[in-house]
Every structure is written in structure tokens, then in C-alpha cells.
Amino acid sequence: MAVGLRAKLYRLPAIYMIIMFQCLLSTTDGLHKFLQRETVDFAQALQFNYAAYDTLREKCTDEMAEDLYKKAKAISKTKHIQDRGVQDANKRRWSSMWWRPLVDQAPISATQNF
């Protein structure tokens, strides 16, 4: 079982997803830590939420997706993971449009008026 899991993780798409989620979660980490405090100022919480939301929206670009792809390629090269002929169609599938639904479904969007 561990051999199969390792084989699945030693592929470019898996490396890309790990890097993408690391980028996504590092963006929301500050908001998460702030909301875990015992006392939370609601106005400041909204500001943190808007900042995290806006940052995620800014990262939903094809340039960011390309940067993540380059990082995944560099890691796979460093770790001697063979690229098994990733097609351009797969690369396009990894574009910024993948994260767009995650950001658009944020509980409080920065465009809402309170």
C-alpha cells in the first residue's frame, strides 16, 4: 500500500497540487489564527477576511498557475522524478481556473456590503 501511495505522490500533478494547497493555505493562515483567539473583534475579523479574500483573488491568475507549475517541475527535477509526458491539455487544466470556485465560494465575499 505504501508503495502505491508513494508512486502516486511521485508524479508531477501530485506535486503541483501540494504546492498549490501550500500557497492557498499559507494565504489563509493569518485569518485562521486570528479567528482562533478567545476574543475576536468582529470589525477586525472582517478586515482580515477581506484581505485574505482579495489576496486569493489576486492569486487566481494564469501567471500564478504557471509559477506553481515551474516550482513543481523544479521539485520533480531535484528529486529525480520523471515527468511522464504531461500534455499541454493537463497543464491547461492546472490553470488558475481550478482555484476560482474555491475563492468564489468564500463565506463572506469582499463585494458584499454589511
DSSP file (Angstrom, degrees, kcal/mol; ACC not computed):
  #  RESIDUE AA STRUCTURE BP1 BP2  ACC     N-H-->O    O-->H-N    N-H-->O    O-->H-N    TCO  KAPPA ALPHA  PHI   PSI    X-CA   Y-CA   Z-CA
    1    1 A M     >        0   0    0      0, 0.0     4,-2.2     0, 0.0     5,-0.2   0.000 360.0 360.0 360.0 -45.0    0.0    0.0    0.0
    2    2 A A  H  >  +     0   0    0      1,-0.2     4,-2.5     2,-0.2     5,-0.2   0.851 360.0  55.2 -64.0 -33.2    2.8    2.5    0.9
    3    3 A V  H  > S+     0   0    0      2,-0.2     4,-2.2     1,-0.2    -1,-0.2   0.911 108.5  47.9 -65.8 -42.2    4.5    1.7   -2.4
    4    4 A G  H  > S+     0   0    0      2,-0.2     4,-1.9     1,-0.2    -2,-0.2   0.897 112.1  48.9 -64.7 -41.4    1.3    2.6   -4.3
    5    5 A L  H  X S+     0   0    0     -4,-2.2     4,-2.2     2,-0.2    -2,-0.2   0.919 111.1  50.0 -64.3 -43.5    0.9    5.8   -2.4
    6    6 A R  H  X S+     0   0    0     -4,-2.5     4,-1.7     1,-0.2    -2,-0.2   0.906 108.7  53.0 -61.7 -41.4    4.5    6.8   -3.0
    7    7 A A  H  < S+     0   0    0     -4,-2.2    -1,-0.2     1,-0.2    -2,-0.2   0.880 110.1  47.8 -62.4 -38.4    4.1    6.1   -6.7
    8    8 A K  H  < S+     0   0    0     -4,-1.9     3,-0.4     1,-0.2     6,-0.3   0.860 112.2  49.0 -71.0 -34.9    1.1    8.4   -6.8
    9    9 A L  H  < S+     0   0    0     -4,-2.2     2,-0.8     1,-0.2    -2,-0.2   0.751  97.7  70.9 -75.7 -23.0    2.8   11.1   -4.9
   10   10 A Y  S  < S+     0   0    0     -4,-1.7     2,-0.3    -5,-0.2    -1,-0.2  -0.233  81.9  97.4 -89.1  46.4    5.9   10.9   -7.2
   11   11 A R  S  > S-     0   0    0     -2,-0.8     4,-2.0    -3,-0.4     3,-0.3  -0.964  81.9-118.7-131.6 149.7    4.0   12.4  -10.1
   12   12 A L  H  > S+     0   0    0     -2,-0.3     4,-2.7    70,-0.3     5,-0.2   0.880 111.0  55.0 -57.9 -43.5    4.0   16.0  -11.3
   13   13 A P  H  > S+     0   0    0      0, 0.0     4,-2.3     0, 0.0    -1,-0.2   0.902 109.3  48.2 -59.4 -39.0    0.2   16.5  -10.8
   14   14 A A  H  > S+     0   0    0     -3,-0.3     4,-2.2    -6,-0.3    -2,-0.2   0.909 112.1  48.6 -67.1 -40.9    0.5   15.5   -7.2
   15   15 A I  H  X S+     0   0    0     -4,-2.0     4,-2.3     2,-0.2     5,-0.2   0.917 111.1  51.2 -63.8 -42.5    3.5   17.8   -6.6
   16   16 A Y  H  X S+     0   0    0     -4,-2.7     4,-2.7     1,-0.2    -2,-0.2   0.924 110.0  49.1 -59.8 -45.4    1.6   20.6   -8.3
   17   17 A M  H  X S+     0   0    0     -4,-2.3     4,-2.7     1,-0.2     5,-0.2   0.891 109.7  51.6 -63.8 -39.6   -1.4   20.1   -6.0
   18   18 A I  H  X S+     0   0    0     -4,-2.2     4,-2.1     2,-0.2    -1,-0.2   0.931 113.0  44.8 -62.9 -44.6    0.7   20.0   -2.9
   19   19 A I  H  X S+     0   0    0     -4,-2.3     4,-2.2     2,-0.2    -2,-0.2   0.901 112.9  51.6 -65.9 -40.7    2.4   23.3   -3.8
   20   20 A M  H  X S+     0   0    0     -4,-2.7     4,-2.5     1,-0.2    -2,-0.2   0.925 111.9  45.4 -63.2 -44.8   -0.9   24.9   -4.8
   21   21 A F  H  X S+     0   0    0     -4,-2.7     4,-3.1     2,-0.2     5,-0.3   0.862 110.1  54.8 -68.2 -34.2   -2.6   23.9   -1.5
   22   22 A Q  H  X S+     0   0    0     -4,-2.1     4,-2.0    -5,-0.2    -1,-0.2   0.921 111.4  45.3 -62.0 -42.7    0.5   25.1    0.4
   23   23 A C  H  X S+     0   0    0     -4,-2.2     4,-1.2     2,-0.2    -2,-0.2   0.921 115.3  47.3 -65.2 -44.7    0.2   28.5   -1.3
   24   24 A L  H  X S+     0   0    0     -4,-2.5     4,-1.2     1,-0.2     3,-0.3   0.931 115.3  43.8 -63.3 -48.0   -3.6   28.6   -0.7
   25   25 A L  H  X S+     0   0    0     -4,-3.1     4,-0.8     1,-0.2    -1,-0.2   0.821 108.4  57.3 -72.6 -30.3   -3.4   27.6    3.0
   26   26 A S  H  < S+     0   0    0     -4,-2.0     4,-0.4    -5,-0.3    -1,-0.2   0.808 104.4  55.1 -68.5 -26.4   -0.5   29.9    3.7
   27   27 A T  H  < S+     0   0    0     -4,-1.2     4,-0.3    -3,-0.3     3,-0.3   0.868 114.1  38.3 -70.8 -36.7   -2.6   32.8    2.5
   28   28 A T  H  X S+     0   0    0     -4,-1.2     4,-2.4     1,-0.2    -1,-0.2   0.446  91.0  93.2 -94.9   0.0   -5.5   32.0    4.9
   29   29 A D  H  X S+     0   0    0     -4,-0.8     4,-2.6     1,-0.2     5,-0.2   0.894  83.6  51.6 -62.1 -42.3   -3.2   31.1    7.9
   30   30 A G  H  > S+     0   0    0     -4,-0.4     4,-2.2    -3,-0.3    -1,-0.2   0.914 111.5  47.0 -62.1 -43.0   -3.3   34.5    9.4
   31   31 A L  H  > S+     0   0    0     -4,-0.3     4,-2.5     2,-0.2    -1,-0.2   0.918 111.6  51.9 -63.3 -43.6   -7.1   34.7    9.3
   32   32 A H  H  X S+     0   0    0     -4,-2.4     4,-1.0     1,-0.2    -2,-0.2   0.933 111.3  46.1 -58.8 -48.3   -7.3   31.2   10.8
   33   33 A K  H  < S+     0   0    0     -4,-2.6     3,-0.4     1,-0.2     4,-0.4   0.889 112.2  51.5 -64.1 -39.0   -5.0   32.1   13.7
   34   34 A F  H >< S+     0   0    0     -4,-2.2     3,-1.3     1,-0.2    -1,-0.2   0.918 109.0  49.9 -63.8 -42.9   -6.9   35.4   14.3
   35   35 A L  H 3< S+     0   0    0     -4,-2.5    -1,-0.2     1,-0.2    -2,-0.2   0.676 102.0  63.5 -71.6 -16.8  -10.2   33.7   14.4
   36   36 A Q  T 3< S+     0   0    0     -4,-1.0    -1,-0.2    -3,-0.4    -2,-0.2   0.545  79.6 109.2 -83.5  -7.5   -9.0   31.0   16.9
   37   37 A R  S <  S-     0   0    0     -3,-1.3     3,-0.1    -4,-0.4    -3,-0.0  -0.236  79.1-119.7 -66.4 159.4   -8.3   33.7   19.6
   38   38 A E  S    S+     0   0    0      1,-0.2     2,-0.5     2,-0.0    -1,-0.1   0.903 101.9  35.8 -68.4 -41.0  -10.6   33.8   22.6
   39   39 A T  S    S-     0   0    0      2,-0.0     2,-0.5     0, 0.0    -1,-0.2  -0.963  74.1-173.7-117.0 129.0  -11.8   37.3   22.0
   40   40 A V        -     0   0    0     -2,-0.5     2,-0.6    -3,-0.1     3,-0.1  -0.981  21.9-137.6-126.8 127.0  -12.3   38.4   18.4
   41   41 A D     >  -     0   0    0     -2,-0.5     4,-2.5     1,-0.2     5,-0.2  -0.737  15.8-148.3 -80.1 120.0  -13.1   41.9   17.2
   42   42 A F  H  > S+     0   0    0     -2,-0.6     4,-2.2     1,-0.2     5,-0.2   0.888  94.6  50.7 -61.0 -42.1  -15.8   41.5   14.5
   43   43 A A  H  > S+     0   0    0      1,-0.2     4,-1.8     2,-0.2    -1,-0.2   0.913 113.1  45.6 -63.1 -42.6  -14.7   44.5   12.5
   44   44 A Q  H  > S+     0   0    0      2,-0.2     4,-2.6     1,-0.2    -1,-0.2   0.864 109.3  56.0 -69.3 -34.8  -11.1   43.4   12.5
   45   45 A A  H  X S+     0   0    0     -4,-2.5     4,-2.5     1,-0.2    -2,-0.2   0.901 107.1  49.8 -62.5 -40.3  -12.2   39.9   11.6
   46   46 A L  H  X S+     0   0    0     -4,-2.2     4,-2.9     2,-0.2    -1,-0.2   0.896 109.5  51.4 -64.5 -39.5  -14.0   41.2    8.6
   47   47 A Q  H  X S+     0   0    0     -4,-1.8     4,-2.4     2,-0.2    -2,-0.2   0.924 110.9  47.5 -63.2 -43.5  -10.9   43.2    7.6
   48   48 A F  H  X S+     0   0    0     -4,-2.6     4,-2.5     2,-0.2    -2,-0.2   0.908 112.6  50.3 -61.5 -41.6   -8.8   40.1    7.9
   49   49 A N  H  X S+     0   0    0     -4,-2.5     4,-2.8     2,-0.2    -2,-0.2   0.933 110.9  47.8 -62.6 -46.8  -11.4   38.2    5.8
   50   50 A Y  H  X S+     0   0    0     -4,-2.9     4,-2.9     1,-0.2     5,-0.2   0.900 112.1  50.4 -61.2 -40.7  -11.4   40.8    3.1
   51   51 A A  H  X S+     0   0    0     -4,-2.4     4,-2.3     2,-0.2    -2,-0.2   0.926 113.0  45.1 -64.3 -44.7   -7.6   40.9    3.0
   52   52 A A  H  X S+     0   0    0     -4,-2.5     4,-2.4     2,-0.2    -2,-0.2   0.919 114.8  49.0 -64.9 -43.1   -7.4   37.1    2.7
   53   53 A Y  H  X S+     0   0    0     -4,-2.8     4,-2.4     2,-0.2    -2,-0.2   0.933 112.3  47.2 -61.4 -47.4  -10.2   37.1    0.0
   54   54 A D  H  X S+     0   0    0     -4,-2.9     4,-2.2     1,-0.2    -1,-0.2   0.891 111.5  51.5 -63.6 -39.1   -8.6   39.8   -2.0
   55   55 A T  H  X S+     0   0    0     -4,-2.3     4,-1.5    -5,-0.2    -1,-0.2   0.915 110.4  48.5 -63.7 -42.8   -5.2   38.1   -1.8
   56   56 A L  H  X S+     0   0    0     -4,-2.4     4,-0.7     1,-0.2    -2,-0.2   0.903 110.2  51.5 -64.1 -40.6   -6.7   34.8   -3.0
   57   57 A R  H >< S+     0   0    0     -4,-2.4     3,-0.8     1,-0.2    -1,-0.2   0.895 108.6  51.7 -62.4 -39.3   -8.5   36.6   -5.9
   58   58 A E  H 3< S+     0   0    0     -4,-2.2    -1,-0.2     1,-0.2    -2,-0.2   0.822 107.6  53.3 -66.1 -30.4   -5.1   38.2   -6.9
   59   59 A K  H 3< S+     0   0    0     -4,-1.5     2,-2.1     1,-0.2    -1,-0.2   0.596  83.3  91.6 -81.5 -10.3   -3.5   34.8   -6.9
   60   60 A C    <<  +     0   0    0     -3,-0.8     2,-0.3    -4,-0.7    -1,-0.2  -0.396  65.0 117.0 -83.7  63.0   -6.1   33.3   -9.3
   61   61 A T  S  > S-     0   0    0     -2,-2.1     4,-2.0     1,-0.1     5,-0.1  -0.880  76.1-121.5-126.5 159.6   -4.2   34.2  -12.4
   62   62 A D  H  > S+     0   0    0     -2,-0.3     4,-2.4     1,-0.2     5,-0.2   0.817 114.0  59.4 -67.7 -29.5   -2.6   32.1  -15.1
   63   63 A E  H  > S+     0   0    0      2,-0.2     4,-2.2     1,-0.2    -1,-0.2   0.906 106.4  46.5 -65.2 -40.9    0.7   33.7  -14.2
   64   64 A M  H  > S+     0   0    0      2,-0.2     4,-2.6     1,-0.2    -2,-0.2   0.902 111.7  51.2 -67.0 -40.8    0.5   32.3  -10.7
   65   65 A A  H  X S+     0   0    0     -4,-2.0     4,-2.2     1,-0.2    -2,-0.2   0.901 110.4  49.6 -62.2 -40.2   -0.6   28.9  -12.0
   66   66 A E  H  X S+     0   0    0     -4,-2.4     4,-2.4     2,-0.2    -2,-0.2   0.896 109.8  51.3 -65.5 -39.7    2.5   29.0  -14.3
   67   67 A D  H  X S+     0   0    0     -4,-2.2     4,-2.2     2,-0.2    -2,-0.2   0.917 110.8  47.9 -63.0 -43.5    4.7   29.9  -11.4
   68   68 A L  H  X S+     0   0    0     -4,-2.6     4,-2.4     1,-0.2    -1,-0.2   0.888 110.5  52.5 -63.5 -38.8    3.4   27.0   -9.4
   69   69 A Y  H  X S+     0   0    0     -4,-2.2     4,-2.5     2,-0.2    -2,-0.2   0.911 108.8  49.7 -62.5 -42.9    3.9   24.7  -12.4
   70   70 A K  H  X S+     0   0    0     -4,-2.4     4,-2.4     2,-0.2    -2,-0.2   0.890 110.4  50.5 -64.2 -39.2    7.5   25.8  -12.7
   71   71 A K  H  X S+     0   0    0     -4,-2.2     4,-2.4     2,-0.2    -2,-0.2   0.912 110.5  49.3 -64.0 -41.9    8.0   25.2   -8.9
   72   72 A A  H  X S+     0   0    0     -4,-2.4     4,-2.5     1,-0.2    -2,-0.2   0.910 111.2  49.5 -63.8 -42.0    6.5   21.7   -9.3
   73   73 A K  H  X S+     0   0    0     -4,-2.5     4,-2.1     2,-0.2    -1,-0.2   0.908 110.6  50.7 -62.4 -41.7    8.8   21.0  -12.3
   74   74 A A  H  X S+     0   0    0     -4,-2.4     4,-2.6     2,-0.2    -2,-0.2   0.909 111.6  47.3 -63.8 -42.4   11.8   22.2  -10.3
   75   75 A I  H  X S+     0   0    0     -4,-2.4     4,-2.6     2,-0.2    -2,-0.2   0.922 111.6  50.4 -65.1 -43.3   11.0   19.9   -7.3
   76   76 A S  H  <>S+     0   0    0     -4,-2.5     5,-3.6     1,-0.2    -1,-0.2   0.871 112.3  47.8 -64.5 -34.2   10.4   16.9   -9.6
   77   77 A K  H ><5S+     0   0    0     -4,-2.1     3,-1.0     3,-0.2    -2,-0.2   0.915 112.1  49.0 -69.7 -42.8   13.8   17.6  -11.3
   78   78 A T  H 3<5S+     0   0    0     -4,-2.6    -2,-0.2     1,-0.2    -1,-0.2   0.884 115.3  43.7 -62.9 -39.5   15.6   18.0   -7.9
   79   79 A K  T 3<5S-     0   0    0     -4,-2.6    -1,-0.2    -5,-0.2    -2,-0.2   0.327 113.9-117.8 -90.3   7.4   14.0   14.7   -6.6
   80   80 A H  T < 5 +     0   0    0     -3,-1.0     2,-0.6     1,-0.2    -3,-0.2   0.878  56.1 160.6  58.0  41.5   14.7   12.9   -9.9
   81   81 A I      < -     0   0    0     -5,-3.6     2,-0.2    -6,-0.2    -1,-0.2  -0.844  39.0-126.1 -93.9 123.1   11.0   12.3  -10.5
   82   82 A Q        -     0   0    0     -2,-0.6     2,-0.7   -72,-0.1   -70,-0.3  -0.488  12.0-129.2 -74.4 134.1   10.4   11.6  -14.2
   83   83 A D        -     0   0    0     -2,-0.2     2,-1.1     1,-0.1    -1,-0.1  -0.740  16.5-148.9 -79.0 117.2    7.9   13.7  -16.0
   84   84 A R        -     0   0    0     -2,-0.7    -1,-0.1     1,-0.1    -2,-0.0  -0.188  58.5 -73.8 -87.8  45.9    5.7   11.1  -17.7
   85   85 A G        -     0   0    0     -2,-1.1     2,-0.3     1,-0.2    -1,-0.1   0.969  55.9-155.2  69.4  55.4    4.9   13.3  -20.6
   86   86 A V        -     0   0    0      1,-0.1    -1,-0.2     2,-0.1     2,-0.1  -0.489  17.9-135.1 -64.1 123.2    2.5   15.8  -19.1
   87   87 A Q     >  -     0   0    0     -2,-0.3     4,-2.0     1,-0.1     3,-0.3  -0.370  15.9-114.3 -78.9 158.4    0.4   17.1  -22.0
   88   88 A D  H  > S+     0   0    0      1,-0.2     4,-2.6     2,-0.2     5,-0.2   0.833 117.2  60.7 -60.4 -32.4   -0.4   20.7  -22.7
   89   89 A A  H  > S+     0   0    0      2,-0.2     4,-1.9     1,-0.2    -1,-0.2   0.910 105.3  46.9 -62.6 -41.3   -4.1   19.9  -22.0
   90   90 A N  H  > S+     0   0    0     -3,-0.3     4,-1.2     2,-0.2    -2,-0.2   0.913 110.7  52.3 -65.3 -41.5   -3.2   18.7  -18.5
   91   91 A K  H >< S+     0   0    0     -4,-2.0     3,-0.5     1,-0.2    -2,-0.2   0.909 109.6  48.9 -61.0 -41.9   -1.1   21.9  -17.9
   92   92 A R  H >< S+     0   0    0     -4,-2.6     3,-1.7     1,-0.2    -1,-0.2   0.868 105.0  59.0 -65.0 -35.1   -4.0   24.0  -19.0
   93   93 A R  H 3< S+     0   0    0     -4,-1.9    -1,-0.2     1,-0.3    -2,-0.2   0.791 100.4  57.5 -63.5 -26.6   -6.3   22.0  -16.6
   94   94 A W  T << S+     0   0    0     -4,-1.2    -1,-0.3    -3,-0.5    -2,-0.2   0.309  85.7 123.3 -84.9   9.9   -4.0   23.1  -13.8
   95   95 A S  S X  S-     0   0    0     -3,-1.7     3,-1.9     1,-0.1     4,-0.4   0.063  85.4 -85.5 -67.0-179.7   -4.6   26.8  -14.6
   96   96 A S  G >> S+     0   0    0      1,-0.3     4,-1.2     2,-0.2     3,-0.9   0.684 117.5  79.4 -62.2 -18.6   -5.9   29.4  -12.2
   97   97 A M  G 34 S+     0   0    0      1,-0.2    -1,-0.3     2,-0.2    -3,-0.1   0.745  81.5  68.2 -64.2 -20.6   -9.5   28.4  -13.1
   98   98 A W  G <4 S+     0   0    0     -3,-1.9     4,-0.4     1,-0.2    -1,-0.2   0.893 105.6  38.6 -64.3 -39.3   -9.1   25.4  -10.7
   99   99 A W  T X> S+     0   0    0     -3,-0.9     4,-1.8    -4,-0.4     3,-0.9   0.736  93.6  87.4 -84.2 -20.1   -8.9   27.6   -7.7
  100  100 A R  H 3X S+     0   0    0     -4,-1.2     4,-2.9     1,-0.3     5,-0.2   0.865  88.0  49.6 -50.5 -46.9  -11.6   30.1   -8.8
  101  101 A P  H 3> S+     0   0    0      0, 0.0     4,-1.4     0, 0.0    -1,-0.3   0.867 108.3  55.1 -61.7 -33.4  -14.5   28.1   -7.4
  102  102 A L  H <4 S+     0   0    0     -3,-0.9    -2,-0.2    -4,-0.4    -3,-0.1   0.913 114.4  39.1 -63.6 -41.4  -12.7   27.8   -4.1
  103  103 A V  H >< S+     0   0    0     -4,-1.8     3,-1.7     1,-0.2    -1,-0.2   0.899 112.9  54.4 -75.7 -41.7  -12.3   31.6   -3.8
  104  104 A D  H 3< S+     0   0    0     -4,-2.9    -1,-0.2     1,-0.3    -2,-0.2   0.738 103.9  57.0 -67.0 -21.5  -15.8   32.4   -5.2
  105  105 A Q  T 3< S+     0   0    0     -4,-1.4    -1,-0.3    -5,-0.2    -2,-0.2   0.197  75.5 139.7 -94.3  17.4  -17.4   30.2   -2.6
  106  106 A A    <   -     0   0    0     -3,-1.7     3,-0.2     1,-0.1    -3,-0.1  -0.332  61.8-122.9 -59.5 142.0  -15.8   32.1    0.3
  107  107 A P  S    S+     0   0    0      0, 0.0     2,-0.5     0, 0.0    -1,-0.1   0.855 100.3  26.6 -59.5 -36.8  -18.4   32.6    3.1
  108  108 A I  S    S-     0   0    0    -59,-0.1     2,-0.2   -62,-0.0   -55,-0.1  -0.958  81.1-155.2-128.4 112.6  -18.1   36.3    3.1
  109  109 A S    >   -     0   0    0     -2,-0.5     3,-1.5    -3,-0.2   -59,-0.1  -0.594  23.0-124.8 -88.4 152.0  -17.0   37.9   -0.1
  110  110 A A  T 3  S+     0   0    0      1,-0.3    -1,-0.1    -2,-0.2   -60,-0.1   0.618 107.6  64.2 -68.5 -11.8  -15.3   41.3   -0.2
  111  111 A T  T 3  S+     0   0    0      2,-0.1    -1,-0.3   -61,-0.0     2,-0.2   0.580  80.5  98.7 -89.7  -9.7  -18.0   42.6   -2.6
  112  112 A Q    <   -     0   0    0     -3,-1.5     2,-0.5     1,-0.0    -4,-0.0  -0.525  69.8-133.3 -78.7 145.0  -20.8   42.2   -0.1
  113  113 A N              0   0    0     -2,-0.2    -2,-0.1     1,-0.1    -1,-0.0  -0.836 360.0 360.0 -98.5 132.9  -22.0   45.3    1.9
  114  114 A F              0   0    0     -2,-0.5    -1,-0.1     0, 0.0    -2,-0.0   0.362 360.0 360.0-114.2 360.0  -22.5   45.0    5.6
